C-alpha cells in the first residue's frame, strides 16, 4: 500500500493537468469574446465544443475517482493536514457532480 501522501500527490497531479487545460480553454473563450474576427465564429465554436468535450473526459476520468477512493479510504487519511483534506473534499464534490452530467 502506498503512503497517503503519495496517493494525494498523484491525485493533485491529475487535477493540476485538468486546471492547466481549463486555463487554456479559457484563453480560447476569452479570445472569442474580445478579439476574434466576426467571420471566425463557426470555427471558434467548434474549437470550444471540442475543448469542452475533452475537459469533461478529463474531469470524469475514472483514474481521478480511483485516486480519490484510495486517498479517502487510506488508513492514514486523517494524517493529511486540513488544507489537503479540504482539497480532497472539493475534488470529490466536483468529480461527483461532473460524473452525473452527460458529455454533451
C-alpha positions in Angstrom: 0.0 0.0 0.0 1.3 3.4 -1.0 1.5 6.2 1.5 -1.4 8.6 1.8 0.9 11.4 0.8 1.9 9.6 -2.4 -1.7 8.9 -3.3 -2.6 12.5 -2.6 0.3 13.8 -4.7 -0.8 11.6 -7.7 -4.4 12.9 -7.3 -3.1 16.5 -7.3 -1.0 15.9 -10.4 -4.2 14.8 -12.3 -6.1 17.8 -11.0 -3.3 20.1 -12.0 -3.4 18.8 -15.6 -7.1 19.5 -15.6 -6.7 23.0 -14.3 -4.0 23.8 -16.9 -6.3 22.5 -19.6 -9.2 24.6 -18.3 -7.0 27.7 -18.3 -6.1 27.1 -22.0 -9.7 26.6 -22.8 -10.5 29.9 -21.1 -7.9 31.7 -23.3 -9.7 30.5 -26.4 -13.0 31.6 -25.0 -11.6 35.0 -24.0 -10.2 35.4 -27.5 -13.6 34.7 -28.9 -15.2 37.3 -26.7 -12.7 40.0 -27.2 -10.5 39.8 -30.3 -11.9 37.3 -32.7 -12.9 38.4 -36.2 -16.6 38.1 -36.7 -16.4 35.5 -39.5 -14.3 33.2 -37.3 -17.3 32.3 -35.0 -18.0 29.0 -36.6 -14.5 27.7 -36.2 -14.1 29.0 -32.7 -17.4 27.5 -31.7 -16.2 24.1 -33.0 -12.9 24.5 -31.1 -14.7 25.4 -27.9 -17.1 22.4 -28.3 -14.2 20.1 -28.7 -12.3 21.5 -25.8 -15.4 21.2 -23.7 -15.8 17.5 -24.5 -12.1 16.9 -23.8 -12.4 18.8 -20.5 -15.4 16.7 -19.5 -13.5 13.5 -20.3 -10.6 14.7 -18.2 -12.7 15.8 -15.3 -14.6 12.4 -15.2 -11.5 10.3 -15.7 -12.0 7.1 -13.7 -8.4 7.4 -12.5 -9.4 10.5 -10.6 -12.2 8.5 -9.0 -9.9 5.7 -8.1 -7.3 8.1 -6.6 -10.0 9.8 -4.6 -11.1 6.5 -3.2 -7.5 5.4 -2.4 -6.9 8.7 -0.6 -10.2 8.8 1.3 -10.0 5.1 2.4 -6.4 5.2 3.3 -5.9 4.3 7.0 -3.7 7.4 7.4 -6.1 9.8 5.7 -6.6 11.8 8.9 -2.8 12.5 8.9 -3.3 14.8 5.9 -3.4 18.4 7.0 -6.7 20.4 6.9 -5.9 22.0 3.6 -5.2 18.7 2.0 -8.4 17.1 3.3 -10.4 20.1 2.1 -8.8 19.7 -1.3 -9.9 16.1 -1.4 -13.4 17.1 -0.3 -13.7 19.7 -3.0 -12.2 17.5 -5.7 -14.6 14.7 -4.7 -17.6 17.1 -4.8 -16.7 18.3 -8.3 -15.9 14.8 -9.5 -19.3 13.6 -8.3 -21.1 16.5 -10.0 -19.2 16.1 -13.3 -19.8 12.3 -13.5 -23.6 12.9 -13.3 -23.5 15.2 -16.3 -23.7 13.9 -19.9 -20.7 14.5 -22.1 -22.6 16.8 -24.5 
